[in-house]
Amino acid sequence: MRITVIFIALLSFISAPAQKTMTLSYDGSRLLNHTFYHNGDTKGKGISYDDIQGTPYYNKAFLPAKFISPGNTETALARYNTYFDEVEFKKGEEAYSLIPESPFSRIEFQTKETLVRLDNGADLKGYYFELAAGKNSLYKKVKTEFKDAVSAKNSYDLDRPAQFNATHPVYYIVTESGFIKDPKKLKDITDAFPARKADIEKFAKSSNIKLSKEEDLIKLTNFLNQN
């Protein structure tokens, strides 16, 4: 019986189609090898990523993703650098980053998370996670700050290593006429939709909407898209 099971498993492995190699025709710009330069200044002294606490990546691992541009979709392993606001992808054994002029403005990860590149002047520029889509869309901006190493000032103090720290995400509801940045109270929403003020207040009350919760912001944005 055991021999039969092993034979079936081996036959399945041999007959299974080879996994499709993911690649990207667009090269982008090559990444520096494991060296961090503050503000991207390669003229200064770099720091090994291994010597920095924390990570600049939303997810450090390269994950399967679709790179979407008008009329074209390609696939590659990718990750998001929240410090440099760059999407990095693997091509062979090398890692690259998309430059802002790349044709790919939408990256859909296999984890069901989607990055969208926006450019609305100085207000909304860069990559944002798309949480709800429609005539009203909800986006989340994730950033990481870098703090340089600090030497101990005296024998009672301790050296502090360089570190990456994730900041609090900022949410944007983008409407047909503008956007609402990080709404804190319901009035921030109803002021943008005066004709629907009563309906929004009724929905928020019946659904116990709390604007401090991401899932509730998604519910509210989906409600705004119903009419």
NUTOR-824318 format. One record per residue: x, y, z of N, C-alpha, C in turn. Coordinates in steps of 0.02 Angstrom, whole numbers, plus 50000, padded with zeros to 5 digits. Last residue first. Example, Ala and Ser with C-alpha at 12.3 -4.5 7.8 and 13.67 -1.06 7.14 Angstrom:
506424988850354506844994750357506455000250394;506604971650390506154977550390506604983550390;
//
This chain:
487415274549787486965278949749487365284049711;488445267149841487815263749825487355267949783;489575273249885489565271149814488905267849794;489405274950018489405280949976489355279149903;489615261750059488945264650064488885270850019;490975260850041490545256550000489825259150002;491355269750142491505271350072491075267150026;490925262650255490645269250240490765271150167;491725251150250490995250650248490675257250227;492985257150264492825253350203492065252750196;492885262250391492985266950335492825263550269;492795250350460492205254750458492275260050403;494065245150446493505241350417492875245650413;494835254650517494905253950444494305250450413;494225265450639494305258550618494315258050542;493915278350666494595276250686494745269050664;492605280150638493075282150587493795280350604;491405268550665491935272250701492485273750650;489695265250652490305266850618490785270850662;488495257950679488985259450732489675260850703;487505256950590488075252350581488615253350633;486655267050627486395260250626486965255050621;487525278250611487235276550676487015269250679;487825278050475488375277950524488115275850593;486545279350419486945273250408487485272650461;486195292250464485775286450481486175279950474;487195299950404487145299850478486735293750501;486875297650270487535295750296487515295150372;485605303150260485705296050246486365293550276;485865316750289485415312850332485525305350323;486775320250181486945320950253486515316450297;486735321350048486625314650076486755314550152;487055334050012486395331649992486225324850023;488395335350056487845338750092487155336150074;489705328150060489095325550029488485328750063;490665334550132490825333150062490225330450023;490075334950256490225341450223490385340450149;490075321550292489445324650270489555331450237;491435319650329491145316050273490525319650247;491645327850436492135328150382491855324750319;490655323650521490545329950486491045330750428;491185312550584490715311450530490595317850489;492955314650610492265314950633491805314550573;494125312150541494105310650613493395310650641;494855307050389494255309550424494245307350497;496085308450303496065305950372495465308650411;495485319550185496085316750215495965314850288;494505318150048494465319350120495055315850152;494555326149887494695320549933494625322950005;493565329449741494155330749782494315324749826;492465325649669492625332849671493245334449712;492285312349680492295315149612492505322449612;493445307649812492785308549783492855311249712;494375297649915494425301749854493735301749821;494845297350073494245295750033494265300449974;496295291450148496015296450103495395293650069;497275289250295496745287050250496465292950210;498855284450351498415290050337497915287850284;499615274850484499355275650416498875281450410;500955280250584500245278650583499985279650512;502545273050532502125278450557501385276250553;503815261750578503205262850540502795268450572;505515264950582504905264850622504305266250577;507145258750579506555260450539505945259850584;508685264450653508075260450652507555263250604;510335263150723509875265850673509255261450669;510475260650903510615259050833510145262750786;511125269851034510495267951002510635266650928;512105266651178512065268051106511395265751079;511585273051336511715267451292511705269851219;512255281051486511815280751427512005274651384;513225281851577512575279551601512075278551543;514305287451515514365280351534513695277451559;513565297851385513985296651444513965289251462;512935297251266513225303651286513685302951346;513035285051137512915286551208513275293051227;512495289550972513005287051019512835289151090;511235284250867511425289450915511925286350965;510795281750696511075279350759511295285250802;509285289350630509985287650628510225285150696;507755283350579508105286950633508825284550635;506525284550456507195282150474507485286550528;504825279250440505325284450454505985281050472;503655274050319504145272150369504645277750377;501895273650279502565276550275503005273750331;500475271450183500895268450235501605271150226;498875276850151499575278350141499975275550200;497445270250076497845270550138498575271750119;495875275350005496585273550000496925274250067;494335272949931494685273649995495395271149986;493315281949815493805276749830494145278249897;491865283949723492215286149784492685280449805;491615276449616491635283649605491915287249666;492775263649668492135265849639492185273149623;493475253649801493505256949736492815258549711;494465252149947493795252049917493815256049853;495835251849964495415248050010494695247349985;497395252449897496695253449879496265248849923;498795260349959498415254149959497685255849945;499805270549853499305269949906498975263149901;501245279249799500865272949803500425272849864;501155296149736501505290249758501055284249760;500195309349795500715307449748501105301449776;499125320949830499115313649827499615311449774;499665334349830499245331649883499255324049886;500335339449723500735338349783500335334849838;499485330849592499885336549614500275334749676;499075317249603498595322749604498965328949630;499375302449565499755308649555499255314349546;499585285649625499185291649614499635297549601;499645268749604500045274849601499615280649581;499075256549715498905260849658499345267049660;499125239949769499445246449770499255250249707;498135228449855498265231849792498565238649804;498035212049920498175219149932498385222349866;497945198549901497335202449892497415209849910;499135192149894498845192649961498185196549961;499625194149770499235188049780498905187949848;499415211649728499775206049760499315200049769;499405221949597498945217849636499335211749662;499755237949556500085231649573499635227749619;499695250349437499295246249482499645239649493;500435256549344500165260849397499745256949447;501715254549238501305250649284501075255049343;502595261749161501905261449139501435258049188;503685272749256503515266149229502775266049209;504095284349314503865284849245503665278049216;504605281149440503935284249435503655284449364;505325264549423505395271849426504705274949417;505355250149521505015253849468505145261249477;506885241749554506325245749577506015249349518;507525224749566507465231249535506905235149567;508655211349594508075215249617508105222249587;509145195749516509255202849533508595206149554;508945183449468509205183849536509295191049560;507535187249374508085182549384508295182749457;506945200249450507035198149381507655193749380;505815206249570506365201749553506355200349478;505455223249622505275216849592505895212849574;504735236149722505325232349700505105225649673;504055251749725503895244649717504515241349689;504315264649846504485261349783504255254149784;504525273449956503905273449917504025270649848;505575272550041505705275849977505085276449934;504805266250144505235272150158505365276050093;504135255350097503735260950121504145267050140;504275245349966504715248950011504355255350034;503465230549931503385237749934503845240749986;503825217449810503725219849878503715227449877;503625203249698503695210349715503615211649789;503815193449556503855193549628504005200749649;502665196349419503335195949448503275195349523;501765198549266501835195849334502565195749355;500725210249175501305205749181501365203549254;499575216849063499675214149130500255209249129;498905230248967499445225348978499475223249052;498045240948950498095235948898498625230648909;498885251049061498345250949011498475245948955;499605239249177499625245649142499075245449090;500025230049320499505231849271499615238849243;500725216149383500895223049366500445225149308;500335205149511500185207249443500355214549435;501425194849612501015200749601500895201849526;502105185049744501825185349676501365191349669;503315193649849502705189749840502455190249768;504725194249948504485195449881503895190749869;504615199650120504655194350069504415196850001;504295210550199504985209750176505055204550120;503045221550179503155214350189503835212850159;503435234550184502765232850209502755225350223;505105238650233504635235150189503965233750223;506085243350311505725248350272505175245250229;506185237050480506215235950408505855241550371;507195235450630506585236450593506685235350519;508845242150643508285238850673507645240350634;510235239550541509675244050556509105239950586;511185231250495511365235350553510805240150573;510715225750380510775221350437510935225150502;510865235650287510195234550314510215230150376;512295245650310512025239050293511335238350324;512365261950251512295257650309512015250950286;513515273250165512935268950170512945264750234;513935289850163514145283250187513525278950197;513445298450009513605297950080513805290850098;513055296649882513715299749892513935299249965;511765292349876512285287249870512995290149877;510405296549955511025299849937511595294849935;509165292350001509385290149935510035293149911;508945295850130508655300150079508905298450009;510325286050170509815290450196509605295350142;510515270650099510775277450096510215282150117;510905254050134510415259450140510775266250140;511235239450045511515245450076510995250950076;510955228149969510925227650042511225233750078;511455234849826511495228449861511525229149936;510225244849745510885244249776510885237949820;509275240049601509335241649672510055241049695;509075247449442509355242249484509425244549556;507515252549378508195254449398508455249349448;506635244349245506665249049301507375251049317;506305234449149506875233749192506865238249254;504895225549095505155232149111505725231549162;504465212749090504855215149033505185221849047;504615201349218504345207849201504785210649145;504065184949268504575189749250504225196249231;503875168849330503635175649329504205180349313;503655153449255504135158149281503865165249275;502475141649303502625147149258503105152049290;502965125349344502715131849368502935137449322;502575112149232503075116249265502775122949285;501205101149267501535106049224502025110149264;501445084349325501205091249339501565096149294;502055072249306501565074349256501325081449265;502885071049418503175070949351502705073849300;501955071449523502485076549519502785076949449;501195060149497500875066749496501385072149489;502155050149516501855051049450501535057849443;502365051449653502915052749607502655053949537;501115047849702501375054549717501925056449668;501055034549657500565039449634500805046549644;502145028949730502155028949657501665034049628;501705030449861502315033849840502345034349764;500585021949857500505029049872501095033049848;501215009449832500725012149785500635019649794;501965007649946502315008249882501855011349830;500965006250042501405011950046501755013249980;500414994050000500005000050000500435006350000;
//
